[in-house]
């Protein structure tokens, strides 16, 4: 059911360029980018039971790497994109070796510390990152000769990448490896007794999640055509984590719903409410109180209760 809801959501978004203006097309693009990022984090949080507060480090690093290779090295997207994603995946592999020395609160604090190191470097290493001024001058690619300069074309490109990402992560969690991952989340000692390498399962998942966060970073940098150290900050990681928790951790459509809610609140609430972060906090508190399992599983539970009541 969760997969069907996610597919229907993606199909519904595909109609936006046909009926909406440029503002809403850009809004939908932002939702798709945030959804890919939240889905990648959900592999750790929802399916692995590993809560991370440093996942934005992969998105930001990938975006910075792509921008640096494009603007400083003069490489085109054909070279800079795969190099940036490869570098991000290797960084995720290294970070995983460090972070997975602990679980629970220790894991959360290590991921937070690692992300803060990158955030500090982005601010202070001015010769590479341009510091607080950020990096600009990035132009969107033209895959197969198709210009992505317009909002509509870039939306379609993002939708295609997001659909591939969703399909690949669905296959991942639905595979035998995905079942092993959920086993390490629920019964790590029993999984170890059965001969499974719990650490290796978690490390491979950490690397895979970092890869897709890197893909989200590529979509992010080409959408904004600018990157700033705030993309690596704890607030960026927290937004991804809130998307997962609010939508429903451990589901496939939950992070998409959570990402949509967060992006819509940022773009609409901030226009009418000066302290929109406070409104965001109230909404998430309400979600926790009413449907603590998240929007998608909570809605499913409430609808099921109504159907049983009708009978």
C-alpha positions in Angstrom: 0.0 0.0 0.0 2.8 2.4 0.8 4.4 1.8 -2.6 1.1 2.4 -4.4 0.7 5.7 -2.5 4.2 6.8 -3.4 3.7 5.9 -7.1 0.4 7.7 -7.2 2.1 10.8 -5.6 4.8 10.8 -8.3 2.2 10.4 -11.0 0.2 13.3 -9.6 3.3 15.5 -9.5 3.9 14.6 -13.2 0.7 16.6 -14.1 1.9 19.8 -12.4 3.7 21.3 -15.4 0.5 20.8 -17.4 -1.8 22.8 -15.1 0.4 25.1 -13.0 2.7 28.0 -13.4 6.5 28.3 -12.9 6.3 29.0 -9.2 4.5 25.7 -8.5 6.8 23.8 -10.9 9.8 25.0 -8.9 8.0 24.1 -5.7 7.4 20.6 -7.0 11.0 20.3 -8.0 12.1 21.2 -4.5 9.8 18.6 -3.1 11.3 15.9 -5.3 14.8 16.8 -4.3 13.8 16.8 -0.6 12.0 13.5 -1.1 15.2 11.8 -2.5 17.2 13.1 0.4 14.6 11.9 2.9 14.3 8.5 1.3 18.0 8.0 1.5 18.0 8.9 5.2 15.0 6.6 5.8 17.2 3.7 4.8 19.2 4.4 8.0 16.4 5.6 10.3 13.4 3.6 9.3 14.9 0.4 8.1 18.2 0.3 9.9 17.2 1.9 13.2 20.2 4.2 13.0 19.2 7.8 13.7 21.6 10.2 12.0 22.0 14.0 12.5 24.7 14.4 9.9 23.1 13.1 6.7 23.2 16.6 5.1 27.0 16.2 4.9 26.6 13.9 1.9 24.2 16.2 0.1 26.4 19.3 0.7 29.7 17.6 -0.1 28.3 16.2 -3.4 27.0 19.7 -4.3 30.3 21.4 -3.4 32.3 18.8 -5.3 30.2 19.1 -8.4 30.4 22.9 -8.2 34.2 22.8 -7.6 34.9 20.5 -10.5 32.6 22.6 -12.8 33.8 26.1 -11.9 37.4 25.6 -10.7 38.5 22.6 -12.9 36.4 23.5 -15.9 34.9 20.0 -16.2 31.5 19.5 -17.8 28.6 17.7 -16.1 29.6 14.4 -17.8 32.8 14.3 -15.7 31.9 16.4 -12.7 28.7 14.6 -11.7 30.1 11.0 -11.6 33.3 12.2 -9.8 31.2 14.1 -7.2 28.9 11.1 -6.6 31.9 8.7 -6.4 33.7 11.0 -4.0 30.6 11.3 -1.8 30.1 7.5 -1.8 33.8 7.0 -0.7 33.3 9.7 2.0 30.2 7.8 3.2 32.2 4.6 3.3 34.9 6.3 5.5 32.3 8.0 7.7 30.6 4.7 8.2 33.7 3.1 9.4 33.8 5.8 12.2 30.2 6.2 13.0 29.3 2.5 13.1 31.7 2.0 16.0 28.6 2.9 18.1 24.8 2.7 17.9 21.9 4.6 19.3 22.9 8.0 20.8 26.6 7.4 20.2 25.9 6.9 16.5 23.8 10.0 16.4 26.5 12.1 18.1 29.3 10.8 15.8 27.4 11.6 12.7 26.6 15.1 14.0 30.3 15.6 14.9 31.5 14.5 11.4 29.0 16.8 9.7 30.0 19.7 11.9 33.6 19.2 10.8 32.6 19.5 7.1 30.4 22.5 7.9 33.4 24.2 9.6 35.6 23.4 6.7 33.1 24.8 4.2 33.1 28.1 6.2 36.8 28.4 6.8 38.5 26.8 3.7 37.8 29.9 1.7 40.3 29.0 -1.0 38.2 26.0 -1.9 34.7 26.7 -0.9 34.6 30.5 -1.1 33.5 30.5 2.5 30.4 32.4 3.5 30.0 33.8 0.0 29.3 30.3 -1.3 29.9 29.0 -4.8 28.0 30.2 -7.8 28.3 30.3 -11.6 27.0 26.7 -12.1 25.1 26.1 -15.3 22.6 23.3 -15.8 23.6 20.4 -18.0 22.1 19.5 -21.3 21.7 15.7 -21.3 21.2 14.3 -24.8 21.1 17.9 -26.1 18.1 18.8 -24.1 18.5 22.1 -22.2 17.5 22.0 -18.5 17.6 25.8 -18.2 13.8 26.1 -18.0 11.8 25.3 -14.9 9.7 22.7 -16.7 12.5 20.8 -18.3 14.4 20.7 -15.0 11.3 19.4 -13.2 11.0 16.5 -15.7 14.6 15.7 -15.3 14.3 15.7 -11.5 11.1 13.6 -11.7 12.9 10.9 -13.8 15.9 10.8 -11.4 13.6 10.7 -8.4 11.5 7.9 -9.9 14.7 5.9 -10.5 15.9 6.6 -7.0 12.6 5.5 -5.5 12.6 2.3 -7.6 16.1 1.4 -6.6 15.5 2.1 -2.9 12.3 0.1 -3.1 14.2 -2.9 -4.5 16.9 -2.4 -1.8 14.5 -2.6 1.1 12.4 -5.4 -0.5 15.4 -7.7 -1.2 16.8 -10.3 1.1 19.4 -7.8 2.1 16.7 -5.4 3.1 15.1 -8.1 5.3 18.5 -8.6 6.9 18.8 -4.9 7.5 15.4 -4.8 9.3 16.4 -7.9 11.3 19.5 -6.0 12.5 17.2 -3.2 13.5 14.8 -5.4 15.5 17.0 -8.2 16.8 20.7 -7.5 16.2 21.9 -10.2 18.7 19.7 -12.9 17.2 20.8 -11.9 13.6 24.5 -12.2 14.8 23.7 -15.6 16.3 22.2 -16.7 13.0 25.5 -15.9 11.2 24.7 -12.5 9.8 27.4 -9.8 9.9 25.4 -7.1 11.6 28.1 -4.4 11.2 28.7 -5.1 7.5 24.9 -5.0 6.8 24.7 -1.6 8.5 27.9 -0.3 6.8 26.7 -1.2 3.3 23.4 0.5 4.0 25.2 3.6 5.3 27.2 3.7 2.1 24.1 3.2 -0.1 22.3 5.9 1.8 25.2 8.3 1.3 25.2 7.5 -2.4 21.6 8.6 -2.8 22.1 11.6 -0.6 24.9 12.5 -3.1 22.5 12.2 -6.0 20.1 14.6 -4.1 23.1 16.9 -3.8 23.6 16.9 -7.6 19.9 17.7 -8.1 20.2 20.4 -5.4 23.2 22.2 -6.9 21.8 22.3 -10.4 18.5 23.5 -9.2 19.8 26.4 -7.1 23.0 26.9 -9.2 24.6 28.0 -6.0 25.8 26.3 -2.8 26.4 27.7 0.7 27.8 26.1 3.9 24.3 26.0 5.4 23.6 23.0 3.1 26.0 21.1 5.4 24.5 22.4 8.7 22.7 20.6 11.4 19.4 22.3 10.4 19.6 20.7 7.0 20.1 17.3 8.5 17.3 18.0 11.0 14.9 18.9 8.2 15.6 15.6 6.5 15.1 13.7 9.8 11.8 15.6 10.5 10.6 14.6 7.0 11.2 11.0 7.7 9.7 11.0 11.2 6.7 13.1 10.2 5.9 11.1 7.1 6.5 7.7 8.7 9.8 6.1 9.2 10.2 2.6 7.7 7.7 3.3 4.9 8.4 4.1 1.3 5.8 6.9 0.9 6.2 8.4 4.3 9.4 10.4 3.6 7.8 11.7 0.4 4.8 13.0 2.4 7.1 14.4 5.1 9.3 16.2 2.5 6.3 17.7 0.8 4.9 19.0 4.1 8.2 20.5 5.1 8.8 22.2 1.7 5.3 23.6 1.6 5.5 25.0 5.1 8.9 26.6 4.3 7.5 28.2 1.1 4.0 29.2 2.2 4.1 29.6 6.0 7.3 31.8 5.8 5.4 34.2 3.5 2.7 34.8 6.1 4.2 34.0 9.4 7.4 35.7 10.5 8.4 32.9 13.0 7.4 30.1 10.7 9.8 27.7 12.4 7.5 28.0 15.5 4.5 27.0 13.4 6.5 24.1 12.0 7.3 23.0 15.5 3.6 23.1 16.5 2.6 21.0 13.5 5.2 18.3 14.2 4.1 18.2 17.9 0.6 17.8 16.7 1.7 14.9 14.4 3.5 13.2 17.3 0.5 13.5 19.6 -2.2 12.5 17.1 -0.4 10.1 14.8 3.0 9.3 16.4 3.8 6.7 13.8 3.7 9.4 11.0 1.4 10.8 8.5 1.2 7.8 6.1 0.9 4.9 8.6 -1.2 7.1 10.9 -3.7 7.9 8.1 -3.8 4.3 7.1 -4.6 3.3 10.7 -7.3 6.0 11.0 -8.9 5.0 7.7 -8.9 1.4 8.7 -10.6 2.3 12.0 -13.3 4.2 10.1 -13.9 1.3 7.8 -14.3 -1.1 10.7 -16.7 1.4 12.3 -18.8 1.5 9.2 -19.2 -2.2 9.3 
